[in-house]
């Protein structure tokens, strides 16, 4: 399966998609994408949505939070590509949208770190 770079609004590839799994630049699993292009963290929390740019965006004010989903089984680590294509031209963000990778990157983190991680007893 092909590895697709996911860019932030500055044009940097910060995340890689090997459908349905999302990985960070070091190859750690950080989330997944649903068939409706909704993005969830490894803990099952809603993060945002995947655009055609491709970017991960989120509405600035969310009146209804999406329920937590059960994460899929953890995938094997990937090795991101050594060379990455330049980012495509991206549409402007509206005032109601934020770029998750720029403004809230902590929403996508590996299983072993992150402030949204559940406490271990």
Order of alpha helices (4+ residues) and beta strands (2+ residues): beta-beta-beta-beta-beta-beta-beta-beta-alpha
